[in-house]
Structure formats: C-alpha cells, structure tokens
Amino acid sequence: MRHRFAGVAGQGVIWGVGGFAASLVLGVVLEPFRARIGLENVVIGYLAIVVVCAAVGGRGAGLVAALSAALSYDFFFTTPYRTLKIDTAEQVVTFVLLFAAGLLAALGGRSSRRGDARQQQEEDALALLNAIAKAAAEGADADRTAADGLLELLDAAVVQVRRGDRVTAEAGSATGGSLDPEAMTHLEPDGRLPHGTKLRFSSPGGFALPREGVVLPLGRQAGVLVIVPGRDRGVPRAVRAGLAGVAYTLGLAGAPAGLPGTENGGQARG
C-alpha cells in the first residue's frame, strides 16, 4: 500500500503515452483507405482509444489521448492532408466534436478511478482497524500495528503513538527535529476536521490532512495518535472516521505488554 498512489500516477503516464502512440498508429494504418472508409468510422476508432485510456489511465491519460486523437485525425484525414490546417467548416466541426467527446470520456474515466481508489482506501482502513483490535485482544503490540498500518494507508511521512510523555511506536521518519503535537491540528473525537480548518480537496476523494500534522486522543487514556502526511492526499470522511476508531481502540488496549506506566524498553522513547 505504501506506493499505491505513485503506482496510480505512473499508470496514468503510461496510458497517456500509449494513447498518443495508438492515435498515430491508427492514422498511419487507415490513411491509405480514407477514400473507401467513412470518416465516421475513423472517428469511432479514435474515440475508442480515448475511452480505453481514460477508463484505465484516468483523466490525465484521457486528456492526452483526446488531444492526440484530434490532432491525428486533423493530420491524416482533413484537407490539406498531412498538415494541421483545416480548410472547411465541416471538418472544423468534426475536429471540435471529436476532441469534446474525448474530453467528456476523460472526465468520466477520472471519476470512476477516483471512486475505486476511495473505496479501496476505505476497505483498507476497516481491515487495519480489525488488525489493531485483534492485536490488542491477543496481547500483541497494537501500537506498532497501528503505526505501521497508518503509514501505509495514508502514505504518511510519520506516524507516532504517544502515551504520556513517551513514544510507544513510530513509523516513518520525522524531518526537521522532533514533532510538536501541540502545534498540530487536533481532530474531533469522531475524526472530523475542527471548525475553521482550511480545507484542501485532493484525490482520491476527500480533504487532505493539514500539512503540519494531525492529533487524535487515545480515548480516555493519557495519550495521542500523531499523523504527519507525506503529500497532499485526500482522506475520505469514512477513512477519517476510521482514524478515530483506531485511536479509540488503542485507548481501550492500553499500553503495550511489558510497558509499565509509559515505559517500554527499546520501543518507547522520549
């Protein structure tokens, strides 16, 4: 899960390049037959390329494919041939409609991918909450399970579980010195961003966590869950509610086994 978003972005680039190449290939292959095949069939071929690229690669890939398809059609199938000039109004209309149809397909593809990514993140959040509850029930280190799992789930820079004045589990690495939870945004007990927080919407369909980091209380325990985001990634409302559930579960679990009070040998640190 750690490189989930990087993989999605890389896939979009690949499909964008593929859409560009496919548009050129389609033009080269069909050019010799342009006098015998209807231009409406050519347009359908280009639209098919855009739809596939948008559905799999997302909005960016769809936009590249739409522009590539329109330019390829202009170059190979409008007069004067093998130029980007258009000398009739009818062909201008066809060019514009082809690009507009490709643009709509691209926007639809992005919406579908964003919905899939949001659903997957919500499912991963629920699975992590179950894993933490299981670790707590079995006497395992629920703090460590939470820190490692949240780091991957949110693509975060650092996640800490703090009990009292000790860090009982940490995943990732803090930059610029030690973290100061008091300077971070304290989420509501149900995971909501507090009133007055500057909201920044981002993929895959939610508000990005504040860049300075967020803090959630561990239920009634004297402790907090600290999360510093790595990049601007949207966190859906259901996932933020899941974060609150993680913090509450850690509060119920108490300190890890072998940690009297707020000490835990090598895992806890000041």
Backbone bond lengths (Angstrom), bond angles and torsions (degrees), N, CA, C in turn:
res aa  C-N    CA-C-N  psi(-1)  N-CA   C-N-CA  omega(-1)  CA-C   N-CA-C  phi
1 M - - - 1.456 - - 1.524 111.98 -
2 R 1.323 117.66 -19.65 1.449 120.46 -172.38 1.517 112.79 -59.61
3 H 1.339 117.59 -37.58 1.452 121.01 -177.27 1.522 111.28 -109.61
4 R 1.341 116.75 28.49 1.449 121.33 -177.70 1.527 111.54 -59.62
5 F 1.340 117.86 -47.48 1.454 120.43 -175.05 1.517 111.53 -73.23
6 A 1.339 117.49 -35.60 1.451 120.29 176.12 1.517 110.44 -63.06
7 G 1.344 116.10 -37.23 1.459 119.76 178.47 1.517 111.85 -65.81
8 V 1.348 116.66 -39.82 1.460 120.38 178.49 1.520 110.69 -63.28
9 A 1.354 117.51 -43.40 1.459 121.27 179.61 1.524 110.73 -64.50
10 G 1.336 117.01 -43.34 1.456 120.46 179.45 1.508 111.94 -62.62
11 Q 1.334 117.03 -38.18 1.449 120.94 178.21 1.521 110.73 -63.77
12 G 1.334 117.33 -37.44 1.456 120.45 177.90 1.511 112.34 -63.16
13 V 1.340 117.18 -41.13 1.468 121.17 178.50 1.523 110.18 -62.71
14 I 1.320 116.38 -44.80 1.475 120.80 -179.03 1.523 110.42 -60.32
15 W 1.327 117.34 -45.74 1.455 119.72 -178.63 1.519 112.02 -71.47
16 G 1.338 118.19 -29.07 1.461 120.42 174.46 1.516 111.38 -64.79
17 V 1.331 116.27 -46.06 1.467 120.87 176.88 1.529 110.06 -63.67
18 G 1.340 116.38 -40.47 1.454 120.08 178.64 1.516 112.21 -62.80
19 G 1.343 116.85 -39.38 1.455 120.48 177.81 1.512 112.39 -64.30
20 F 1.342 115.95 -39.33 1.465 120.54 176.95 1.527 110.71 -62.58
21 A 1.338 115.64 -47.10 1.463 120.06 -179.22 1.523 111.35 -65.46
22 A 1.330 117.25 -42.34 1.464 120.82 -178.91 1.525 111.36 -63.64
23 S 1.333 117.46 -36.96 1.466 120.72 178.59 1.522 110.83 -64.35
24 L 1.340 116.98 -42.02 1.464 120.30 177.67 1.526 111.35 -65.02
25 V 1.337 116.09 -44.14 1.461 120.13 -179.33 1.526 110.50 -62.48
26 L 1.340 116.84 -42.55 1.462 119.80 179.97 1.520 110.63 -61.45
27 G 1.330 116.86 -41.49 1.458 119.95 178.56 1.516 112.32 -63.47
28 V 1.335 116.81 -44.45 1.469 120.88 -179.77 1.528 110.98 -63.69
29 V 1.331 117.27 -42.23 1.463 121.58 -176.83 1.529 111.45 -68.45
30 L 1.331 117.11 -41.65 1.460 120.24 -174.20 1.516 113.89 -89.31
31 E 1.315 118.14 -13.22 1.470 120.72 -177.47 1.528 112.72 -55.19
32 P 1.314 119.39 -45.06 1.477 118.41 -179.25 1.525 113.80 -63.44
33 F 1.330 118.10 -17.55 1.457 121.37 -175.30 1.531 112.00 -109.87
34 R 1.330 117.48 14.15 1.472 118.47 -173.59 1.524 112.77 -65.94
35 A 1.331 117.42 -22.64 1.465 119.71 178.67 1.520 111.84 -79.34
36 R 1.334 117.86 -17.40 1.460 121.11 -174.98 1.530 113.50 -107.77
37 I 1.319 117.22 -20.18 1.471 119.62 179.63 1.516 108.90 -107.58
38 G 1.295 115.31 146.36 1.452 119.30 179.73 1.521 111.52 -70.57
39 L 1.328 115.98 142.16 1.463 119.16 -179.63 1.522 111.40 -64.43
40 E 1.348 116.62 -24.42 1.465 118.16 177.33 1.529 110.75 -64.60
41 N 1.338 116.84 -31.80 1.467 119.87 177.02 1.525 111.10 -70.65
42 V 1.326 115.22 -35.20 1.468 119.53 176.86 1.525 109.83 -64.49
43 V 1.326 116.47 -43.53 1.469 121.00 179.96 1.525 110.52 -61.43
44 I 1.329 116.94 -41.26 1.467 120.39 178.35 1.521 110.42 -60.63
45 G 1.329 116.87 -40.24 1.467 120.14 177.82 1.511 112.24 -61.68
46 Y 1.326 116.40 -44.45 1.465 119.47 178.48 1.530 111.42 -64.80
47 L 1.344 116.53 -41.33 1.462 119.39 179.53 1.526 111.49 -63.56
48 A 1.322 116.64 -35.29 1.463 119.62 178.07 1.521 110.79 -61.22
49 I 1.328 116.56 -40.00 1.469 120.41 178.08 1.519 110.36 -62.58
50 V 1.333 116.29 -45.00 1.472 120.29 -178.28 1.531 110.83 -64.11
51 V 1.328 116.63 -43.70 1.470 120.65 -178.51 1.524 110.82 -61.27
52 V 1.331 116.81 -45.02 1.466 120.04 -179.81 1.527 110.97 -63.78
53 C 1.329 116.81 -45.97 1.472 120.19 -178.93 1.525 111.01 -63.64
54 A 1.339 117.16 -40.29 1.459 120.35 -179.79 1.519 111.70 -68.81
55 A 1.336 116.47 -40.26 1.460 120.35 -177.32 1.514 111.64 -66.99
56 V 1.318 117.50 -37.26 1.463 121.06 -175.84 1.523 111.61 -96.75
57 G 1.330 116.75 -42.29 1.463 120.40 -173.96 1.504 115.47 -92.31
58 G 1.349 118.46 -15.26 1.453 120.61 178.35 1.514 112.99 95.73
59 R 1.334 115.36 -173.37 1.461 121.09 -172.63 1.514 112.52 -62.59
60 G 1.339 117.49 -45.47 1.465 119.65 -178.90 1.515 111.88 -59.36
61 A 1.336 116.76 -46.98 1.461 120.99 179.10 1.525 110.20 -63.73
62 G 1.337 116.95 -39.76 1.451 120.41 179.59 1.515 112.66 -64.41
63 L 1.344 116.60 -39.49 1.467 120.24 178.52 1.523 111.27 -65.29
64 V 1.330 116.32 -42.98 1.466 120.03 178.05 1.524 110.25 -62.54
65 A 1.333 116.30 -43.55 1.455 120.51 179.79 1.529 111.20 -65.32
66 A 1.337 117.25 -39.37 1.463 120.47 179.77 1.523 111.19 -64.06
67 L 1.323 116.63 -45.07 1.466 120.34 178.83 1.519 110.70 -65.97
68 S 1.326 116.57 -42.54 1.465 120.83 179.70 1.526 111.10 -62.79
69 A 1.339 116.35 -42.21 1.457 120.69 -179.85 1.525 110.79 -63.61
70 A 1.327 116.75 -43.56 1.464 120.13 -179.32 1.531 111.17 -65.00
71 L 1.325 117.39 -43.07 1.463 120.75 -179.76 1.529 111.33 -68.70
72 S 1.331 116.62 -39.20 1.464 119.83 178.10 1.525 110.57 -64.20
73 Y 1.322 116.75 -42.92 1.469 120.53 177.04 1.520 110.29 -60.40
74 D 1.324 116.80 -44.28 1.460 121.57 178.83 1.528 110.84 -60.66
75 F 1.321 117.18 -43.89 1.461 121.93 -174.62 1.530 111.96 -69.23
76 F 1.346 116.64 -41.86 1.467 119.89 -172.13 1.530 114.44 -97.41
77 F 1.343 117.91 -24.30 1.462 118.48 -168.36 1.527 115.05 -125.42
78 T 1.323 119.08 4.43 1.460 120.52 174.89 1.523 108.81 -118.59
79 T 1.329 114.82 147.46 1.465 119.86 -179.86 1.530 109.40 -87.17
80 P 1.344 115.95 145.34 1.479 128.99 -7.85 1.536 110.63 -68.72
81 Y 1.352 115.37 136.95 1.450 120.86 -175.62 1.533 111.39 -66.74
82 R 1.342 113.89 153.95 1.466 123.67 177.54 1.527 112.54 58.96
83 T 1.300 115.50 32.84 1.463 122.60 168.57 1.520 106.69 -139.13
84 L 1.326 116.54 170.01 1.461 120.66 176.85 1.526 111.25 -98.59
85 K 1.328 115.78 16.14 1.454 120.82 176.54 1.522 109.64 -89.39
86 I 1.334 116.01 152.97 1.463 122.25 177.01 1.519 107.16 -131.67
87 D 1.348 117.22 127.70 1.469 119.02 -172.72 1.518 114.05 -110.28
88 T 1.367 118.49 6.23 1.461 119.45 176.17 1.526 109.78 -133.81
89 A 1.324 114.14 148.36 1.467 119.57 -178.55 1.522 111.34 -65.41
90 E 1.362 117.04 -35.84 1.456 120.30 -179.78 1.525 111.48 -61.30
91 Q 1.336 115.86 -40.85 1.457 119.50 179.99 1.527 111.67 -70.47
92 V 1.324 116.53 -32.44 1.464 119.86 175.78 1.528 109.89 -62.95
93 V 1.335 115.71 -43.16 1.470 120.15 179.17 1.523 110.31 -62.22
94 T 1.343 116.62 -44.41 1.468 120.10 179.65 1.527 110.75 -61.77
95 F 1.322 117.04 -42.21 1.472 121.62 179.15 1.528 110.47 -60.48
96 V 1.330 116.46 -47.62 1.463 121.00 -178.14 1.522 110.83 -65.02
97 L 1.328 117.12 -42.66 1.466 120.46 -179.77 1.530 111.26 -65.27
98 L 1.328 116.49 -38.44 1.466 119.70 178.05 1.520 110.65 -62.31
99 F 1.323 116.69 -44.99 1.457 119.35 179.94 1.526 110.91 -67.63
100 A 1.338 117.24 -39.89 1.469 120.16 -179.54 1.523 110.89 -64.54
101 A 1.346 116.48 -42.63 1.459 120.02 179.01 1.527 110.30 -63.66
102 G 1.337 116.54 -40.50 1.467 120.29 176.65 1.515 111.76 -64.19
103 L 1.328 116.77 -37.57 1.460 120.35 179.12 1.526 111.22 -64.45
104 L 1.324 116.95 -42.78 1.461 120.37 178.10 1.527 110.91 -63.54
105 A 1.313 116.47 -40.30 1.469 119.95 177.93 1.517 110.50 -63.51
106 A 1.337 116.56 -38.57 1.463 120.61 179.86 1.519 111.25 -64.90
107 L 1.327 117.02 -43.32 1.468 120.44 -179.91 1.523 110.64 -65.08
108 G 1.328 117.06 -38.80 1.461 120.57 177.46 1.510 111.80 -65.25
109 G 1.319 116.98 -38.48 1.462 120.65 178.87 1.505 111.75 -64.89
110 R 1.309 118.05 -38.95 1.457 121.40 179.18 1.518 111.20 -64.84
111 S 1.344 115.67 -40.97 1.460 119.08 179.76 1.520 111.03 -61.66
112 S 1.322 116.45 -41.94 1.461 120.31 179.89 1.517 111.63 -64.06
113 R 1.337 117.14 -45.17 1.460 120.62 -179.25 1.519 111.27 -65.12
114 R 1.343 116.56 -39.04 1.451 119.46 -179.86 1.523 110.85 -64.87
115 G 1.356 115.57 -39.65 1.456 118.81 177.63 1.518 111.97 -63.98
116 D 1.329 116.95 -40.85 1.461 120.59 179.00 1.523 111.04 -63.95
117 A 1.340 116.43 -42.78 1.463 120.04 -179.55 1.520 111.44 -65.21
118 R 1.339 116.35 -38.80 1.471 120.17 178.78 1.521 110.64 -65.68
119 Q 1.327 116.36 -43.14 1.463 119.62 179.38 1.524 111.12 -62.92
120 Q 1.335 116.65 -41.61 1.461 119.98 179.81 1.517 111.23 -63.90
121 Q 1.342 117.31 -40.86 1.458 120.57 179.51 1.525 110.86 -64.73
122 E 1.336 116.91 -38.73 1.460 120.23 178.79 1.527 110.70 -65.96
123 E 1.334 116.94 -40.30 1.458 120.21 177.97 1.528 110.93 -65.24
124 D 1.328 116.90 -39.48 1.463 120.56 178.79 1.527 111.03 -65.52
125 A 1.345 116.33 -36.89 1.464 119.89 178.51 1.529 110.87 -63.91
126 L 1.328 116.43 -41.92 1.462 120.02 178.88 1.525 110.64 -65.73
127 A 1.335 117.01 -41.17 1.466 120.53 178.61 1.525 111.09 -62.94
128 L 1.339 116.71 -39.29 1.465 120.28 178.88 1.526 110.69 -66.02
129 L 1.321 117.31 -41.74 1.465 120.57 179.10 1.522 110.35 -60.78
130 N 1.323 117.07 -40.92 1.462 120.65 177.68 1.528 111.02 -64.91
131 A 1.337 116.63 -39.46 1.471 120.58 179.81 1.525 111.06 -64.50
132 I 1.328 116.76 -38.65 1.466 120.50 179.87 1.525 110.09 -68.27
133 A 1.340 116.22 -43.52 1.465 119.57 178.84 1.530 110.60 -62.42
134 K 1.322 116.72 -38.87 1.465 120.49 178.75 1.524 110.80 -66.32
135 A 1.342 116.94 -42.20 1.464 120.32 178.83 1.523 110.59 -61.69
136 A 1.326 116.25 -41.66 1.463 119.83 179.62 1.523 111.00 -65.18
137 A 1.335 116.79 -41.58 1.460 120.47 -178.98 1.523 112.17 -66.46
138 E 1.332 117.08 -31.36 1.462 121.28 -178.08 1.527 112.48 -91.20
139 G 1.315 116.95 1.91 1.465 120.41 179.83 1.513 113.56 77.65
140 A 1.342 117.27 14.56 1.461 120.78 177.32 1.533 109.27 -82.35
141 D 1.337 116.11 -179.48 1.467 121.02 -175.90 1.527 109.22 -84.39
142 A 1.311 116.34 90.92 1.462 121.03 -179.91 1.520 111.46 -65.91
143 D 1.339 117.45 -32.45 1.462 120.61 179.15 1.524 110.93 -61.34
144 R 1.334 116.35 -44.99 1.456 120.88 179.71 1.528 110.66 -65.75
145 T 1.337 117.17 -41.30 1.464 121.11 178.34 1.518 110.44 -60.08
146 A 1.331 116.42 -42.30 1.463 120.79 -179.27 1.522 111.58 -66.97
147 A 1.321 117.53 -45.20 1.464 121.03 -177.30 1.529 110.95 -62.92
148 D 1.318 116.44 -48.13 1.468 120.00 -179.29 1.527 111.26 -65.91
149 G 1.340 116.53 -42.49 1.458 120.12 -177.94 1.514 113.04 -66.70
150 L 1.331 117.81 -42.35 1.459 120.88 -179.79 1.521 111.84 -68.52
151 L 1.322 116.75 -33.54 1.460 120.13 177.74 1.530 109.92 -58.99
152 E 1.319 116.23 -43.34 1.461 120.92 -179.92 1.522 111.67 -75.39
153 L 1.321 116.75 -43.27 1.456 120.97 -177.07 1.522 112.29 -58.71
154 L 1.340 116.10 -43.52 1.467 121.32 -173.89 1.515 113.20 -99.75
155 D 1.340 117.42 -1.47 1.469 120.59 -174.08 1.529 108.85 53.89
156 A 1.337 115.70 43.85 1.451 122.22 -172.84 1.526 111.93 -81.03
157 A 1.331 115.66 164.02 1.463 121.01 175.60 1.520 110.17 -82.00
158 V 1.320 117.07 -42.25 1.462 121.07 179.94 1.518 109.31 -155.46
159 V 1.332 115.70 144.31 1.464 122.70 175.02 1.517 107.18 -132.14
160 Q 1.325 116.05 131.91 1.462 121.38 178.67 1.519 110.10 -128.61
161 V 1.318 115.30 145.05 1.462 122.05 167.33 1.518 106.12 -111.59
162 R 1.317 116.55 120.67 1.465 122.12 -177.64 1.524 109.55 -116.28
163 R 1.325 114.75 132.99 1.462 121.43 175.60 1.512 107.12 -125.95
164 G 1.313 114.48 114.82 1.456 117.82 -173.45 1.523 109.58 66.61
165 D 1.324 116.76 -129.62 1.459 120.27 179.33 1.526 111.76 -102.64
166 R 1.343 117.01 19.32 1.457 121.37 -178.38 1.532 111.57 -118.68
167 V 1.317 116.13 146.86 1.455 122.57 173.29 1.524 107.54 -94.66
168 T 1.323 116.77 110.84 1.467 120.44 -176.52 1.515 112.71 -87.33
169 A 1.327 117.78 -18.89 1.461 121.17 176.48 1.513 108.66 -158.79
170 E 1.319 115.71 140.76 1.463 120.62 178.91 1.522 109.11 -144.10
171 A 1.335 115.57 138.16 1.459 121.87 175.37 1.516 107.87 -130.31
172 G 1.334 116.82 142.69 1.454 120.08 -174.73 1.506 109.94 85.92
173 S 1.311 116.33 -169.66 1.462 120.35 -178.50 1.512 109.74 -138.39
174 A 1.312 116.35 130.55 1.456 121.87 177.86 1.521 109.45 -78.58
175 T 1.315 116.41 140.34 1.463 121.43 178.21 1.516 109.49 -109.44
176 G 1.314 114.67 148.42 1.461 118.98 177.75 1.511 113.78 74.95
177 G 1.322 117.82 29.69 1.461 120.34 176.80 1.511 111.89 96.61
178 S 1.341 115.15 -170.09 1.462 120.70 -177.42 1.521 110.45 -70.41
179 L 1.334 115.13 156.19 1.454 120.63 -179.06 1.520 110.99 -82.82
180 D 1.319 115.75 149.64 1.455 122.00 178.29 1.526 108.52 -120.85
181 P 1.334 117.85 93.23 1.463 120.24 -178.06 1.519 113.95 -57.66
182 E 1.325 117.03 -29.34 1.465 119.52 -178.42 1.522 111.87 -65.47
183 A 1.338 116.98 -24.24 1.465 120.48 -179.32 1.522 112.49 -89.30
184 M 1.334 116.54 0.52 1.457 120.69 -177.09 1.525 111.04 -97.86
185 T 1.323 115.00 170.18 1.464 121.31 178.13 1.518 109.52 -79.21
186 H 1.322 116.73 126.16 1.457 121.56 179.54 1.529 109.00 -93.99
187 L 1.331 115.99 112.46 1.458 120.68 179.96 1.523 110.50 -69.23
188 E 1.334 115.05 156.69 1.454 120.09 174.68 1.534 108.94 -67.14
189 P 1.323 118.39 158.49 1.478 120.44 -178.97 1.525 114.00 -55.32
190 D 1.359 117.72 -24.84 1.465 120.08 179.28 1.524 112.33 -94.98
191 G 1.336 116.96 8.84 1.452 120.79 176.83 1.512 114.96 92.98
192 R 1.322 118.17 -3.47 1.457 120.04 -179.74 1.522 111.22 -72.87
193 L 1.344 115.46 147.75 1.452 120.07 173.76 1.525 108.63 -71.16
194 P 1.329 118.24 137.83 1.467 119.95 -177.62 1.522 111.94 -65.01
195 H 1.327 115.11 155.31 1.463 121.25 179.25 1.528 110.06 -58.81
196 G 1.330 115.82 134.74 1.456 120.78 179.28 1.517 114.34 96.07
197 T 1.352 117.17 -6.33 1.459 119.89 178.68 1.529 109.51 -69.87
198 K 1.326 116.61 135.65 1.459 121.03 176.80 1.523 108.81 -71.13
199 L 1.329 116.41 119.32 1.451 121.73 -173.97 1.530 110.40 -92.59
200 R 1.327 115.74 136.28 1.463 122.50 178.43 1.524 107.86 -131.49
201 F 1.335 115.41 106.00 1.468 119.58 -178.67 1.518 109.72 -77.01
202 S 1.337 116.04 137.34 1.456 120.44 -179.25 1.517 109.36 -151.33
203 S 1.359 116.15 161.16 1.470 121.61 176.34 1.523 109.44 -63.53
204 P 1.350 119.15 146.85 1.464 128.87 9.68 1.510 115.31 -96.26
205 G 1.301 119.65 35.40 1.451 119.82 175.69 1.511 113.91 118.44
206 G 1.304 117.80 57.51 1.452 120.64 178.77 1.511 110.09 -178.11
207 F 1.334 116.27 176.30 1.455 120.64 178.84 1.525 109.64 -82.72
208 A 1.324 115.87 135.46 1.459 120.80 178.32 1.523 109.30 -70.62
209 L 1.320 116.22 145.69 1.463 120.22 176.35 1.526 109.23 -68.61
210 P 1.335 118.22 146.61 1.465 120.78 177.73 1.528 111.39 -53.74
211 R 1.319 117.35 140.08 1.463 122.12 -173.60 1.523 112.73 -62.36
212 E 1.334 117.17 -30.31 1.463 118.69 -178.03 1.521 112.36 -74.14
213 G 1.339 117.25 -14.69 1.455 121.25 179.36 1.516 111.88 112.99
214 V 1.328 114.75 164.60 1.457 120.38 179.67 1.519 109.36 -129.25
215 V 1.334 114.57 157.71 1.463 122.04 -178.73 1.517 108.81 -130.90
216 L 1.346 115.22 136.35 1.465 121.63 175.45 1.522 108.71 -126.11
217 P 1.331 118.58 134.46 1.467 120.38 178.17 1.517 111.33 -72.78
218 L 1.320 117.16 146.99 1.459 122.23 178.14 1.530 109.73 -86.21
219 G 1.316 115.63 69.62 1.455 119.29 179.78 1.520 110.76 58.09
220 R 1.333 116.73 -129.62 1.473 121.28 179.53 1.521 112.15 -92.28
221 Q 1.320 116.92 -0.97 1.459 120.10 -179.37 1.524 110.18 -76.41
222 A 1.313 115.93 157.17 1.466 121.32 176.71 1.522 107.93 -83.10
223 G 1.315 115.54 80.24 1.448 119.85 -178.77 1.512 110.82 -170.42
224 V 1.347 115.57 166.54 1.454 120.57 -178.78 1.528 110.08 -141.32
225 L 1.315 114.80 157.59 1.455 123.19 171.43 1.523 106.39 -105.84
226 V 1.333 117.03 123.62 1.462 122.77 -176.21 1.530 108.84 -112.90
227 I 1.338 115.73 129.09 1.464 120.79 -179.78 1.524 109.19 -131.52
228 V 1.330 116.27 123.63 1.463 121.63 174.95 1.529 107.14 -112.03
229 P 1.336 118.07 116.41 1.467 119.82 -176.87 1.525 111.56 -67.86
230 G 1.337 115.44 148.31 1.462 119.47 177.59 1.507 111.86 -82.04
231 R 1.327 116.59 -45.54 1.451 123.11 178.66 1.513 109.24 -141.22
232 D 1.339 116.46 171.60 1.461 120.38 178.63 1.521 109.67 -73.02
233 R 1.313 116.12 94.41 1.451 122.23 176.97 1.518 108.49 -121.84
234 G 1.334 115.68 127.90 1.449 119.02 -179.24 1.519 111.99 -64.33
235 V 1.311 115.68 137.76 1.466 121.57 177.81 1.529 107.13 -115.83
236 P 1.327 118.35 106.36 1.470 121.10 -178.88 1.528 111.79 -56.23
237 R 1.312 115.84 157.56 1.464 121.27 -177.85 1.522 111.23 -57.71
238 A 1.342 116.41 -40.67 1.462 119.22 -179.06 1.526 111.14 -63.68
239 V 1.325 117.19 -35.09 1.467 120.47 179.24 1.520 109.90 -71.37
240 R 1.345 117.58 -39.45 1.469 119.61 176.91 1.533 111.00 -63.99
241 A 1.328 116.13 -35.53 1.464 119.03 173.94 1.520 109.99 -65.31
242 G 1.339 116.14 -35.62 1.459 120.15 175.74 1.516 112.20 -63.28
243 L 1.330 117.52 -36.31 1.466 120.66 176.52 1.524 110.37 -61.58
244 A 1.334 115.79 -41.54 1.460 119.33 177.12 1.519 110.53 -62.74
245 G 1.346 116.44 -38.78 1.458 120.08 177.41 1.517 112.34 -64.14
246 V 1.330 116.50 -38.14 1.466 120.78 177.06 1.523 110.32 -62.01
247 A 1.355 116.26 -47.58 1.459 120.10 -179.37 1.523 111.10 -61.74
248 Y 1.327 117.07 -42.23 1.459 120.86 -179.31 1.525 110.73 -65.07
249 T 1.334 116.24 -41.24 1.469 120.51 179.30 1.522 110.94 -63.88
250 L 1.327 116.72 -40.06 1.465 120.01 177.61 1.523 110.92 -64.33
251 G 1.331 115.88 -35.38 1.456 118.89 177.36 1.519 111.87 -65.39
252 L 1.333 116.07 -39.66 1.460 120.11 177.92 1.525 111.32 -68.72
253 A 1.352 116.31 -35.23 1.461 120.37 -177.77 1.521 111.95 -69.83
254 G 1.323 117.20 -29.20 1.453 119.84 -177.48 1.519 111.38 77.09
255 A 1.318 115.93 -172.85 1.463 121.55 -177.84 1.525 110.30 -66.69
256 P 1.354 117.33 151.13 1.464 120.36 178.22 1.519 111.83 -57.97
257 A 1.334 115.36 155.14 1.460 120.50 178.96 1.524 110.49 -57.39
258 G 1.316 115.99 137.58 1.468 120.54 -179.54 1.503 113.30 84.81
259 L 1.354 117.32 9.28 1.459 120.66 -179.11 1.520 108.58 -114.06
260 P 1.295 118.66 86.56 1.467 120.32 179.53 1.508 110.38 -68.12
261 G 1.280 116.05 122.92 1.463 118.93 -179.39 1.501 109.81 70.61
262 T 1.334 117.74 -105.43 1.453 121.86 -179.19 1.509 111.13 -130.53
263 E 1.324 117.68 30.12 1.452 119.91 179.41 1.530 108.88 -121.31
264 N 1.343 115.27 145.47 1.459 119.46 -178.95 1.513 110.36 -148.78
265 G 1.272 117.59 53.55 1.457 121.06 175.91 1.500 111.77 49.71
266 G 1.362 114.42 -124.02 1.457 120.02 -174.20 1.508 113.97 -76.73
267 Q 1.378 119.67 -22.30 1.452 119.95 -177.00 1.508 111.77 -79.64
268 A 1.283 117.60 -38.30 1.456 119.60 179.83 1.501 109.94 -81.58
269 R 1.311 115.21 140.86 1.467 118.25 178.23 1.518 108.66 -147.89
270 G 1.307 114.49 157.23 1.441 118.20 179.78 1.500 111.83 -85.94
